[in-house]
Amino acid sequence: MTWQLFQVIGAVAAVGSGTGLALAGGWLALVVAIAVVVLLMTPSVVAATAGTGSAD
């Protein structure tokens, strides 16, 4: 989650700069960070990292 927070901060800075490639890269980093956070919160990942899931 820490890495995603840094990605969001960098993405906001890049989008705020408003220049071509930095703008596109900022949006891309923001989308990736949000997607990873959503995927990290899926029940299977939470169960696996909390140690409450099955041994499979």
Biopython code that builds the backbone (N, CA, C, O; Angstrom):
import numpy as np
from Bio.PDB.StructureBuilder import StructureBuilder

atoms = [
    (1, "MET", "N", (0.817, -1.185, 0.000)),
    (1, "MET", "CA", (0.000, 0.000, 0.000)),
    (1, "MET", "C", (0.869, 1.261, 0.000)),
    (1, "MET", "O", (0.471, 2.293, -0.541)),
    (2, "THR", "N", (2.040, 1.175, 0.599)),
    (2, "THR", "CA", (2.914, 2.345, 0.622)),
    (2, "THR", "C", (3.346, 2.730, -0.787)),
    (2, "THR", "O", (3.368, 3.911, -1.131)),
    (3, "TRP", "N", (3.689, 1.739, -1.600)),
    (3, "TRP", "CA", (4.119, 2.020, -2.964)),
    (3, "TRP", "C", (3.000, 2.671, -3.758)),
    (3, "TRP", "O", (3.251, 3.585, -4.544)),
    (4, "GLN", "N", (1.768, 2.213, -3.565)),
    (4, "GLN", "CA", (0.641, 2.793, -4.284)),
    (4, "GLN", "C", (0.416, 4.241, -3.861)),
    (4, "GLN", "O", (0.045, 5.079, -4.683)),
    (5, "LEU", "N", (0.636, 4.534, -2.592)),
    (5, "LEU", "CA", (0.513, 5.916, -2.120)),
    (5, "LEU", "C", (1.537, 6.810, -2.813)),
    (5, "LEU", "O", (1.210, 7.917, -3.241)),
    (6, "PHE", "N", (2.770, 6.334, -2.922)),
    (6, "PHE", "CA", (3.794, 7.107, -3.626)),
    (6, "PHE", "C", (3.465, 7.262, -5.105)),
    (6, "PHE", "O", (3.729, 8.310, -5.695)),
    (7, "GLN", "N", (2.888, 6.222, -5.707)),
    (7, "GLN", "CA", (2.476, 6.320, -7.110)),
    (7, "GLN", "C", (1.401, 7.387, -7.286)),
    (7, "GLN", "O", (1.452, 8.167, -8.238)),
    (8, "VAL", "N", (0.439, 7.427, -6.385)),
    (8, "VAL", "CA", (-0.628, 8.427, -6.475)),
    (8, "VAL", "C", (-0.054, 9.825, -6.320)),
    (8, "VAL", "O", (-0.434, 10.732, -7.060)),
    (9, "ILE", "N", (0.848, 10.014, -5.379)),
    (9, "ILE", "CA", (1.466, 11.330, -5.180)),
    (9, "ILE", "C", (2.229, 11.756, -6.431)),
    (9, "ILE", "O", (2.101, 12.894, -6.882)),
    (10, "GLY", "N", (3.020, 10.843, -6.990)),
    (10, "GLY", "CA", (3.753, 11.153, -8.219)),
    (10, "GLY", "C", (2.833, 11.401, -9.390)),
    (10, "GLY", "O", (3.091, 12.283, -10.209)),
    (11, "ALA", "N", (1.756, 10.630, -9.480)),
    (11, "ALA", "CA", (0.804, 10.798, -10.577)),
    (11, "ALA", "C", (0.113, 12.148, -10.501)),
    (11, "ALA", "O", (-0.060, 12.819, -11.518)),
    (12, "VAL", "N", (-0.279, 12.545, -9.313)),
    (12, "VAL", "CA", (-0.930, 13.849, -9.151)),
    (12, "VAL", "C", (0.034, 14.969, -9.530)),
    (12, "VAL", "O", (-0.369, 15.946, -10.162)),
    (13, "ALA", "N", (1.289, 14.835, -9.154)),
    (13, "ALA", "CA", (2.284, 15.842, -9.529)),
    (13, "ALA", "C", (2.484, 15.875, -11.036)),
    (13, "ALA", "O", (2.589, 16.952, -11.622)),
    (14, "ALA", "N", (2.538, 14.707, -11.669)),
    (14, "ALA", "CA", (2.734, 14.646, -13.123)),
    (14, "ALA", "C", (1.532, 15.199, -13.865)),
    (14, "ALA", "O", (1.693, 15.933, -14.840)),
    (15, "VAL", "N", (0.331, 14.859, -13.421)),
    (15, "VAL", "CA", (-0.880, 15.373, -14.067)),
    (15, "VAL", "C", (-0.966, 16.882, -13.864)),
    (15, "VAL", "O", (-1.409, 17.606, -14.756)),
    (16, "GLY", "N", (-0.550, 17.351, -12.707)),
    (16, "GLY", "CA", (-0.577, 18.784, -12.424)),
    (16, "GLY", "C", (0.389, 19.581, -13.274)),
    (16, "GLY", "O", (0.180, 20.774, -13.495)),
    (17, "SER", "N", (1.453, 18.934, -13.760)),
    (17, "SER", "CA", (2.423, 19.656, -14.588)),
    (17, "SER", "C", (1.843, 19.992, -15.951)),
    (17, "SER", "O", (2.199, 21.009, -16.546)),
    (18, "GLY", "N", (0.953, 19.146, -16.446)),
    (18, "GLY", "CA", (0.223, 19.431, -17.679)),
    (18, "GLY", "C", (1.023, 19.371, -18.961)),
    (18, "GLY", "O", (0.622, 19.982, -19.952)),
    (19, "THR", "N", (2.142, 18.657, -18.983)),
    (19, "THR", "CA", (2.899, 18.536, -20.224)),
    (19, "THR", "C", (2.712, 17.139, -20.796)),
    (19, "THR", "O", (2.592, 16.175, -20.040)),
    (20, "GLY", "N", (2.685, 17.017, -22.103)),
    (20, "GLY", "CA", (2.359, 15.825, -22.865)),
    (20, "GLY", "C", (2.656, 14.477, -22.266)),
    (20, "GLY", "O", (1.753, 13.819, -21.749)),
    (21, "LEU", "N", (3.906, 14.046, -22.322)),
    (21, "LEU", "CA", (4.262, 12.702, -21.885)),
    (21, "LEU", "C", (4.114, 12.547, -20.371)),
    (21, "LEU", "O", (3.700, 11.489, -19.898)),
    (22, "ALA", "N", (4.443, 13.573, -19.620)),
    (22, "ALA", "CA", (4.280, 13.515, -18.169)),
    (22, "ALA", "C", (2.809, 13.381, -17.798)),
    (22, "ALA", "O", (2.465, 12.674, -16.851)),
    (23, "LEU", "N", (1.958, 14.047, -18.530)),
    (23, "LEU", "CA", (0.518, 13.967, -18.281)),
    (23, "LEU", "C", (0.014, 12.545, -18.530)),
    (23, "LEU", "O", (-0.724, 11.993, -17.713)),
    (24, "ALA", "N", (0.409, 11.961, -19.648)),
    (24, "ALA", "CA", (-0.002, 10.591, -19.967)),
    (24, "ALA", "C", (0.563, 9.600, -18.949)),
    (24, "ALA", "O", (-0.145, 8.699, -18.499)),
    (25, "GLY", "N", (1.819, 9.764, -18.591)),
    (25, "GLY", "CA", (2.433, 8.886, -17.599)),
    (25, "GLY", "C", (1.789, 9.020, -16.234)),
    (25, "GLY", "O", (1.646, 8.038, -15.506)),
    (26, "GLY", "N", (1.404, 10.232, -15.892)),
    (26, "GLY", "CA", (0.725, 10.464, -14.620)),
    (26, "GLY", "C", (-0.605, 9.742, -14.549)),
    (26, "GLY", "O", (-0.928, 9.104, -13.548)),
    (27, "TRP", "N", (-1.377, 9.851, -15.627)),
    (27, "TRP", "CA", (-2.670, 9.151, -15.660)),
    (27, "TRP", "C", (-2.468, 7.645, -15.623)),
    (27, "TRP", "O", (-3.212, 6.935, -14.946)),
    (28, "LEU", "N", (-1.466, 7.151, -16.346)),
    (28, "LEU", "CA", (-1.187, 5.716, -16.357)),
    (28, "LEU", "C", (-0.802, 5.231, -14.958)),
    (28, "LEU", "O", (-1.298, 4.200, -14.504)),
    (29, "ALA", "N", (0.065, 5.955, -14.285)),
    (29, "ALA", "CA", (0.478, 5.576, -12.932)),
    (29, "ALA", "C", (-0.701, 5.610, -11.969)),
    (29, "ALA", "O", (-0.810, 4.757, -11.087)),
    (30, "LEU", "N", (-1.578, 6.587, -12.134)),
    (30, "LEU", "CA", (-2.751, 6.691, -11.273)),
    (30, "LEU", "C", (-3.691, 5.507, -11.479)),
    (30, "LEU", "O", (-4.195, 4.935, -10.512)),
    (31, "VAL", "N", (-3.925, 5.145, -12.726)),
    (31, "VAL", "CA", (-4.800, 4.003, -13.025)),
    (31, "VAL", "C", (-4.207, 2.709, -12.475)),
    (31, "VAL", "O", (-4.922, 1.893, -11.894)),
    (32, "VAL", "N", (-2.910, 2.523, -12.656)),
    (32, "VAL", "CA", (-2.253, 1.311, -12.150)),
    (32, "VAL", "C", (-2.330, 1.257, -10.624)),
    (32, "VAL", "O", (-2.633, 0.205, -10.060)),
    (33, "ALA", "N", (-2.060, 2.368, -9.958)),
    (33, "ALA", "CA", (-2.099, 2.396, -8.497)),
    (33, "ALA", "C", (-3.494, 2.069, -7.976)),
    (33, "ALA", "O", (-3.636, 1.300, -7.025)),
    (34, "ILE", "N", (-4.516, 2.642, -8.588)),
    (34, "ILE", "CA", (-5.889, 2.377, -8.151)),
    (34, "ILE", "C", (-6.260, 0.917, -8.403)),
    (34, "ILE", "O", (-6.893, 0.281, -7.560)),
    (35, "ALA", "N", (-5.869, 0.390, -9.555)),
    (35, "ALA", "CA", (-6.176, -1.012, -9.867)),
    (35, "ALA", "C", (-5.515, -1.955, -8.867)),
    (35, "ALA", "O", (-6.134, -2.924, -8.427)),
    (36, "VAL", "N", (-4.277, -1.685, -8.510)),
    (36, "VAL", "CA", (-3.571, -2.553, -7.563)),
    (36, "VAL", "C", (-4.207, -2.471, -6.180)),
    (36, "VAL", "O", (-4.341, -3.495, -5.509)),
    (37, "VAL", "N", (-4.600, -1.285, -5.740)),
    (37, "VAL", "CA", (-5.265, -1.150, -4.439)),
    (37, "VAL", "C", (-6.569, -1.943, -4.432)),
    (37, "VAL", "O", (-6.866, -2.644, -3.465)),
    (38, "VAL", "N", (-7.344, -1.833, -5.503)),
    (38, "VAL", "CA", (-8.604, -2.584, -5.585)),
    (38, "VAL", "C", (-8.326, -4.085, -5.542)),
    (38, "VAL", "O", (-9.005, -4.823, -4.828)),
    (39, "LEU", "N", (-7.331, -4.537, -6.303)),
    (39, "LEU", "CA", (-7.005, -5.964, -6.312)),
    (39, "LEU", "C", (-6.454, -6.443, -4.968)),
    (39, "LEU", "O", (-6.692, -7.586, -4.579)),
    (40, "LEU", "N", (-5.724, -5.589, -4.259)),
    (40, "LEU", "CA", (-5.206, -5.966, -2.944)),
    (40, "LEU", "C", (-6.310, -6.137, -1.908)),
    (40, "LEU", "O", (-6.115, -6.815, -0.899)),
    (41, "MET", "N", (-7.459, -5.533, -2.148)),
    (41, "MET", "CA", (-8.564, -5.609, -1.200)),
    (41, "MET", "C", (-9.567, -6.713, -1.524)),
    (41, "MET", "O", (-10.608, -6.808, -0.873)),
    (42, "THR", "N", (-9.269, -7.546, -2.519)),
    (42, "THR", "CA", (-10.169, -8.656, -2.826)),
    (42, "THR", "C", (-10.130, -9.663, -1.677)),
    (42, "THR", "O", (-9.097, -9.830, -1.029)),
    (43, "PRO", "N", (-11.252, -10.331, -1.426)),
    (43, "PRO", "CA", (-11.313, -11.257, -0.281)),
    (43, "PRO", "C", (-10.232, -12.342, -0.293)),
    (43, "PRO", "O", (-9.719, -12.707, 0.766)),
    (44, "SER", "N", (-9.883, -12.856, -1.457)),
    (44, "SER", "CA", (-8.876, -13.920, -1.497)),
    (44, "SER", "C", (-7.497, -13.411, -1.076)),
    (44, "SER", "O", (-6.764, -14.119, -0.385)),
    (45, "VAL", "N", (-7.143, -12.211, -1.479)),
    (45, "VAL", "CA", (-5.842, -11.650, -1.097)),
    (45, "VAL", "C", (-5.829, -11.295, 0.381)),
    (45, "VAL", "O", (-4.839, -11.544, 1.070)),
    (46, "VAL", "N", (-6.911, -10.719, 0.872)),
    (46, "VAL", "CA", (-6.993, -10.382, 2.295)),
    (46, "VAL", "C", (-6.899, -11.643, 3.143)),
    (46, "VAL", "O", (-6.201, -11.658, 4.157)),
    (47, "ALA", "N", (-7.593, -12.698, 2.740)),
    (47, "ALA", "CA", (-7.536, -13.957, 3.490)),
    (47, "ALA", "C", (-6.132, -14.553, 3.460)),
    (47, "ALA", "O", (-5.655, -15.062, 4.474)),
    (48, "ALA", "N", (-5.472, -14.496, 2.318)),
    (48, "ALA", "CA", (-4.127, -15.059, 2.199)),
    (48, "ALA", "C", (-3.112, -14.287, 3.034)),
    (48, "ALA", "O", (-2.228, -14.889, 3.643)),
    (49, "THR", "N", (-3.228, -12.985, 3.069)),
    (49, "THR", "CA", (-2.256, -12.186, 3.816)),
    (49, "THR", "C", (-2.583, -12.106, 5.295)),
    (49, "THR", "O", (-1.700, -11.829, 6.107)),
    (50, "ALA", "N", (-3.836, -12.345, 5.661)),
    (50, "ALA", "CA", (-4.219, -12.320, 7.071)),
    (50, "ALA", "C", (-3.950, -13.657, 7.750)),
    (50, "ALA", "O", (-3.987, -13.757, 8.976)),
    (51, "GLY", "N", (-3.682, -14.673, 6.957)),
    (51, "GLY", "CA", (-3.414, -15.983, 7.525)),
    (51, "GLY", "C", (-4.670, -16.723, 7.947)),
    (51, "GLY", "O", (-4.582, -17.724, 8.657)),
    (52, "THR", "N", (-5.838, -16.254, 7.526)),
    (52, "THR", "CA", (-7.087, -16.904, 7.904)),
    (52, "THR", "C", (-7.645, -17.777, 6.795)),
    (52, "THR", "O", (-8.682, -18.418, 6.970)),
    (53, "GLY", "N", (-6.968, -17.808, 5.655)),
    (53, "GLY", "CA", (-7.447, -18.599, 4.525)),
    (53, "GLY", "C", (-7.074, -20.063, 4.671)),
    (53, "GLY", "O", (-6.419, -20.454, 5.638)),
    (54, "SER", "N", (-7.489, -20.858, 3.721)),
    (54, "SER", "CA", (-7.150, -22.280, 3.739)),
    (54, "SER", "C", (-5.684, -22.470, 3.350)),
    (54, "SER", "O", (-5.035, -21.538, 2.876)),
    (55, "ALA", "N", (-5.183, -23.655, 3.549)),
    (55, "ALA", "CA", (-3.775, -23.944, 3.281)),
    (55, "ALA", "C", (-3.490, -24.161, 1.803)),
    (55, "ALA", "O", (-2.343, -24.420, 1.439)),
    (56, "ASP", "N", (-4.483, -24.065, 0.954)),
    (56, "ASP", "CA", (-4.307, -24.308, -0.488)),
    (56, "ASP", "C", (-3.375, -23.311, -1.087)),
    (56, "ASP", "O", (-3.107, -23.359, -2.288)),
]
sb = StructureBuilder()
sb.init_structure("model")
sb.init_model(0)
sb.init_chain("A")
sb.init_seg("    ")
for serial, (resi, resn, name, xyz) in enumerate(atoms, 1):
    if name == "N":
        sb.init_residue(resn, " ", resi, " ")
    sb.init_atom(name, np.array(xyz, "f"), 0.0, 1.0, " ", f" {name:<3s}", serial, name[0])
structure = sb.get_structure()
